[in-house]
Amino acid sequence: MLSDRLVAAGCFRPGVLYEGLKHSRPKLSRWPVSLPITLSSLAVEPLAWLQSSLYSRVLAQVVLPQVPIVVIGYWRSGTTYLHQLLACDPTIATARNALTVATQVAFLLKPWLRTLIHRWMMSQRTIDVVSRGPDDPQEDEMGLARLTMDTNMAFSQA
């Protein structure tokens, strides 16, 4: 489903897309998916500049926790369930789907992104039928992959 793929893979920084294309180019048969992903990236970039100018001072003053909780584990070992349990605690901050879909504009477009995710994203993951929504926890690696090639997800096969 194209809309689910846009939620999963859209809104990369143009520099990340360019670096990715240096490593591999999509086959012609993948262009119906690749083109909307590219267009979504280009569409949000001016908004990313706006968000950066509006929120840079606020973010510079954020105090991070002294002892963060890091969940590490193998795929299919229960880390998603543990992450969801931890996210139920209102005193714990975690990356959410609404923040990782378009990380570079997440503060500026959060209400719109939440609505978009709610409408476009499948309500369950196909791999394990775990429910998901805009406020459900997401691996922070998903957001980092949209911002930089310095991530283990940069060379994943989709």
TORDREN-943252 format. One record per residue: z, x, y of N, C-alpha, C, CB in turn; residue in one letter. Coordinates in steps of 0.02 Angstrom, whole numbers, plus 32768, in hexadecimal, padded with zeros to 4 digits. Glycine has a CB too. Example, Ala and Ser with C-alpha at 12.3 -4.5 7.8 and 13.67 -1.06 7.14 Angstrom:
BEGIN
818682947EE4818682677F1F818682947F5B81C482357F20A 816282827F90816582AC7FCB818A82858002811E82C07FE2S 
***
This chain:
BEGIN
8000802A7FC58000800080008000802C803E803D7FD08000M 7FCF8022806B7FC7804D80A58004804B80D37F8A803980CCL 8020801080DE8059800B810C8095803380F2806D7FC28116S 80A2803280B180D98058809580CB80A3809B80E58045804BD 808C80B68094807A80FD809C8082811380E4803381098084R 807380E88114807E80FA815A80C881048168806180C48188L 80F280D9814C813A80E18155815181238136816180A58137V 8135813380FC814A817080D9812B81AF80F78137816B8090A 80EF81AA811280CC81E8812580AF81E8816B809581F480F6A 80B981B58192809C81B481D580C681D982088093816D81ECG 80AB81E0824380CE81FB827D80E482448276810A81D2828BC 80BB826D825880C782B5825880B782D1829C809E82D98220F 80D7830882AF80C4832A82EC807D834682E280F6836382FER 805283438314800D835C830C800A83A582F47FE88355834DP 803883CE830B8039841482F48047841982A9806E843B831AG 807183ED828F807F83ED8247804183D7822180BB83BF8237V 801F83A5823A7FE0838F821A7FAD83C782197FC38352823EL 7FA783E982517F77842182567F88845882237F76843E829DY 7FC8846A82207FDD849D81EF7FCF848681A8802784AD81F8E 7FDC8446819A7FCF842C81587F85842D81467FE983E58153G 7F5B841F81767F128421816A7EF98468815E7EEC840381A5L 7F1D849981777F0A84DE81687F1584EF811F7F32850F8194K 7F4484CD81007F5484DA80B97F2A84AF808A7F9D84CD80ACH 7F1B8472809F7EF6844480737ED9840C809C7F248428803BS 7E9E83F7808A7E7E83BE80AC7E798383807C7E3683D280C6R 7E83834680977E7F830C806A7E38830180517E9882CD808EP 7E3382EB80137DF282D97FF67DD6829E801D7DF882C97FAAK 7D968295801B7D76825E803E7D91821B80267D2A82608032L 7DA482167FE77DBF81D77FCD7E0481C77FEA7DC481DB7F81S 7E2681F880077E6981EE80247E6781DF806F7E94822B8018R 7E2C81DF808D7E2681D480D57E40818F80EB7DDF81DB80EAW 7E38815A80C57E55811A80DC7EA0811D80E77E4580E480A9P 7EC2814B80C67F0A815580D17F16818C81047F2E8166808EV 7EEF81C181007EF981FB812D7EEC81EA81767ECC82348118S 7EB981C381837EA881B381C87EDF818C81ED7E67818C81CAL 7EFA815681D07F32813481F37F70816081FC7F4680F581CCP 7F7D818C81CC7FB581BA81D37FAA81E9820E7FC081E38191I 7F6D820382147F5D822F824C7F60820A828E7F17824D8242T 7F4481CD82907F4581A682CF7F8C819482E37F1B816682C6L 7FB8818582B37FFE817682C4801F81B382E28024815E8286S 800E81ED82C9802B822B82E480158237832C8016826682B9S 7FD6822D83397FBC8237837D7FD6820283AD7F708237837DL 7FE081C683957FF7818E83C1803E819883D97FF1814D839BA 806A81B383AF80B081BA83C480BF81FB83E980DD81B48388V 8091822A83E980A0826B840880B1826684538065829983FFE 808C8240847C80A1823984C280E7821B84C9806F820F84E9P 80F881ED849C813B81D0849D817082048489813F8193846FL 815D8232845E818B8267844A819C82938487816C82938412A 816B82A184B1817882C884ED81A782A1851B813582D88512W 819C8260852181C78236854A820F8236852F81AC81EF854EL 8217822C84EE8259822C84D0827B826F84DB8256821D8485Q 825682A584D4827382E784DD828D82F08524823F831D84CDS 826882D88555827F82E0859A82BA82B285AA824582D285CBS 82BC8277858C82F28247859983338259857682DC82028585L 832E82748539836A827E8510838082C68508835F826084CDY 835C82F68524836D833C851783B3834E852F833A83698539S 83C883358569840B834585838441832485588412832E85CCR 843682E68544846782C2851C847082E584D8845182788511V 843882F784B9843C83178477845B835D847A83F6831C8459L 8453837E84B2847083C184B984BC83BD84BB845783E284F9A 84D8838484CD8521837C84D18540836084918531834E850BQ 851983508460853383358422855A836B83FC84FA831983F5V 8596835983E785C0838683C085B883748377860B838283D7V 85A183A4835085978399830985D983A382E3856183C982EDL 85E0838282AA861E83898283862983D0826B861F83588248P 866883E4826886798427825186698431820786C28435825EQ 867583FC81DF866C84018197863D83C8818086B083FE8171V 85FC83D4818085CF839F816A85D28395811F858783AF8180P 85BF8359810A85B9834A80C28570835480B085D2830280B1I 8563837D807F851F838A8068851A83738020850C83D68070V 84EB8347801284E0832E7FCE84A583547FB184D382E07FCDV 84B283777F7B847E839E7F5A847D83897F11848A83EB7F61I 844183817EF6843D836F7EAF83F5836C7E98845F832C7EA3G 83EC83657E5883A9835F7E3B839183177E4483AA83737DF1Y 834F83107E43833282CD7E45834B82A67E0982E482D07E45W 835682657E15836B82377DE183B182457DC8833982397DA8R 83DA82677DF0841E82787DDA8454824E7DFC842C82C17DE7S 8440821F7E27847181F47E49847E82067E9184B081F57E23G 845982357EAD846582497EF2845582117F24843D82887F03T 842281E97F15841181B27F42844A817F7F4383CF818F7F2BT 846581707F09849D81407F0684DA815C7F2B84AF81327EBCY 84E9819B7F22852081BA7F45851481B87F91852B82037F2EL 84D781C67FA684C581C47FED84CF817D8008847C81DB7FF7H 84BC814B7FE384C581067FF9850F80F47FFD84A180D67FC9Q 8536810B7FCE857E80FE7FD0859E811F800E85A181177F90L 858C815D801B85A7817F80568592815D8096859081C98057L 855581448098853B812380D5855F80E180E484F0811780CEA 858280C580B385A8808780BE85E5809480EA85BE806A807BC 85FC80D280ED863680E38116862080E7815F8656812780FED 863B80BE818B862680BE81D1863780FE81F78644808481F5P 8663812781DB8675816681FD864681A081EB86BC817881EDT 8619819481BD85EB81C881A885A581BB81C585E781CC815BI 858981EE81E3854581E981FF8514820581CB853E820F8243A 84DD81E381C284AA81FA8194846681E681AF84B581DC814DT 84338208819883EF81F681AC83DD81B2818D83BB822D8195A 83BE818981B483A98146819E835E814281A083C9810E81CAR 83418112817B82F98109817A82DD810181C182E680CD8150N 82FF80DB81EB82E680D0822F82E5811082598312809D8252A 830D81428245830E8181826A82DE81B5824D8354819D826CL 82CA81AD820F82A081E181F0825781CE81EE82B881EE81AAT 8245819081FB81FF817A81F981D6819B823081FA812E81FEV 81F2819D826B81D281BD82A4820881E282CB81AD818882D2A 821F821882AE8258823D82C88251824F83128263827B82A0T 821682638325820B827B836A820F8243839E81C8829D836EQ 820F82048389821681CB83B8824B819A83A281D281A783C0V 827781AE837582A78181835682D88162838882CE81A58321A 82EF818783B9831D816B83EA82FA813B8418833F81A38412F 82BF814D842D82998125845D828080E3843E825E814D8477L 826A80E583FF824B80AB83DF8274808D83A7820980BF83C5L 82B5809C83A382DE8085836B82D9803A835D832580978377K 82DF800D838E82DA7FC5837E82957FB3836282E77F9C83BEP 82617FD0837E821E7FC1836682137FDE832081EA7FDE8397W 822D801A83148226803982D2824B8012829D823F808282D4L 82867FF982AE82AC7FD1827D82857F93826982F17FBD829AR 82667F71829A823E7F35828C82017F48826282297F1382CDT 81E07F7D827581A47F94825181B47FA5820881867FD18273L 81EA7FC981FE81FE7FDC81BA82107F9D8191823A800C81BBI 82347F7081B082487F33818D820B7F0B817682747F0781BBH 81D87F0981A0819B7EE3818F816C7F09816181767ED181CDR 81667F4A816B81337F718147814A7F91810781187FA58174W 81877FA88104819D7FCE80CA81B07FA0809181D97FFB80DDM 819C7FB4805581B07F8D801A81FC7F8C801781917FAC7FD9M 82197F54800182617F4D800282847F747FCA82737F047FFCS 825C7F8E7F9B82787FB67F65824C7FF37F5A827F7F8D7F23Q 826C802B7F47824580667F358225805A7EF2827380A67F33R 81E6806C7EEC81C2805F7EAE81DA808B7E748178806A7EB8T 81F480C57E83820880F47E4E824780DD7E29821481397E6CI 827580BB7E4C82B580AA7E2B82D180667E3F82E780DF7E39D 82AC803F7E6382BE7FFB7E7882FF7FFA7EA182C57FCE7E3BV 830D802F7EC6834580317EF48330800E7F33835D807B7F02V 83597FE07F4C83467FBC7F8983477FEC7FC483767F817F95S 831D7FDC7FF5831B8006803183067FDC806D82EB80418028R 83207FEF80A683127FCD80E483187FFE811E83417F9180EEG 83117FE6815C83138013819583558038819F83037FEC81D3P 838C801A818B83CD8039819683E9805B815883FD800681ADD 83C2805D812283D8808080E683D280CB80F083AF806980A8D 83FC80F180CF83F9813A80D683B8815680BB8434815B80B3P 83A3818C80DA836681AF80C5837481F980C6832A819D80F3Q 8352821E809C835A8267809D8343828180E0833282888063E 836C82AC80FE835882C8813F831982F28139839182F2815CD 8309830880FD82CD832F80F2828E8307810482CA834680A8E 829182C580FD8258829B8110824982A1815A8265825280FDM 827C82A28183827382AA81CB825D82F081DD82B2829881F0G 827B832281BC8269836781CA8221837681B88297839781A4L 82088357818381C28362816E8191834A81A381B58340812CA 81A5831B81CC81798302820181798330823E818F82BC8217R 81AB835B824281B38387827D819E83CF827181FA83858293L 81A083E682338193842C82258177843681DF81D48455822ET 8154846D81D6813C84808193817284A7816D80FB84AA8198M 81A984B6818F81E084DC8170820D84AE81488208850181A5D 81F1848F81148216846180EA81F8846380A4821384198108T 82228453807482098453802F81D6841C80228242844D7FFEN 81D383EA804E81A483B28045815F83C0806181C083748064M 815683F980848118840680A680DD840D8075811E844580CFA 80EA8424803A80B38430800B80B684027FCF80B384787FF5F 80D983CB7FD580DD839B7F9D809A83797F94811483667FAAS 808B83677F57804F83427F48805F82F87F4B803283567F03Q 803982D27F70804582897F75801882637F47803B82717FBDA 
***
